[in-house]
Amino acid sequence: MSDSEAETLLLPTGCPLCEKAEHLRRCSGCRILQYCGQDHQRQHWPEHKSACNGVRQARKSVEASKQALINNPVFKDDDPFVNHIGNFWKIRETRPYMTEMSKFSQKIRMIRHADAVQAELDTYMEILRLCPGDNMGVRGSVPGALLRLNRDQDCYDFIKWYETLDWNSDYVTNFLNIKNADVFEPVDFVRKNFGLTQRVCLILLKIKLLIEILKLQNMDGYLDQAKADYQANGDKEAPPPELLNAYLKEHRNKAITSQALRARDDLVNGQELSNQIDTLKKQIDELYDIIDEQNKHMWPAMSNPEEALNRGPAGAFMLGSDEEMRITLNETILAWLETPGAIQFINFKIHGRLDELL
């Protein structure tokens, strides 16, 4: 999958121009991007100006709306952000604030940078903290953001909580109380006709795990190369085991970006890889069919996402519609593009050629 990895979009981090990660100065406008110095900030300004101004104005609107809510006579001697969690949306006076928060998250999305994805995610999570019932409809945006930040375990826990939620339970008290669920477990908890965006993120997560485990399975090739390099330097004997172990550990760390996979020492050390590969393939097949049954437009659009996105934004939608597909694609496409090998994998899957790839 090396060709597809070369085409993968990388999510920028650090200074937007040089990616320096230390001693950075934060942009006073958007309060999101950070720069190594004034020179790079000035150079980046023509590109950043529009998004920066949009985020700055949206933040002002959020802050003004929040202060107006706090000052509202309805909340005299009361703090709506502490005492009305869970019932927030039911109080009509809170809705302008929630609307401004949603607009703010959309402005942040104009900035393609890891710090912006984190800020966008923080906004969604605050909306959901206040209103776990998600009357604003933002929960579909969370899994993709988590995947873009390589927070696979958190993504899986979030999806599973909403997938298995009993809406008649005390979901305010138990908000997102699923932690460290098994990302390799069966997907039989998935409900059909519920949350297409979450479903698409779940299959992307499974594909990412499969791709990285396949890399682990191919570590023998790295060992052969290490031995050849060692002997090419004039050493006729086999390299010492400690050298090979260090070499193997280095390449394993490079191969794995998944937060969830790093936590599995057995797999990282090469145990039971074949069984896990077979399990993931079956789960991907199952999710693929569930998504196809839920929305017939989804997989054809993944063959040519640019064409679908160029048709413009979708508003209200019916389940299974082209509009639902476009909303889902808009929410997830960057996560697909930023996951090495994922676009190539799903296209081979769509065209029935996956065996050629694997």
GILINCOR-V906691 format. One line per field, one symbol per residue. phi: phi as a letter, one per 30 degrees, with the letter a starting at -180 (. if undefined). psi: psi as a letter, one per 30 degrees, with the letter a starting at -180 (. if undefined). A space follows every 50 residues. Layout:
phi: ???
psi: ???
//
This chain:
phi: .dddddcddcddbidecciecbhccdddddibdbbdldddddddeedded dedddddddeddddddddddddeecehbcddccbdjceddcedddedddd dddeddddddccaedddddddeddddedddbedhddicddddedddddci cdddddddeddddcdcdcdddddcehddbhdddcdecdddcdibiedddd dddddddddddddddddcdedddddddddddddjcdddddeddddddddd dddddccdeddedcdddedichddddddddedddeddeddddddadddde dddbdddddddjdccdbceidddddddddddcdddddcceidddedddde cicdeddc
psi: geeeeffkkkjklbkfefgkflhlkkkfdfgdlklfleeeeeefeeefee eeeeeeeeeeeeeeeeeeeefkffhkhkjffefgkegeffjeffeeeeee eeeeeeeeffjjleeeeeeeeeeeeeeeeeiffhffhffffeeeeeefgg ieeeeeeeeeeeegkjfflifeegkhgkkhljfgllgffkklhjieeeee eeeeeeeeeeeeeeeefgfeeeeeeeeeeeffggjflkkkeeeeeeeeee eeeefjfkeeeffjeeeeggkgeeeeeeeeeeeeeeeeeeeeeejffeee effieeeeeffllkckllkgleeeeeeeeeffeeeefgjkfeeeeeeeee gggeeee.
//
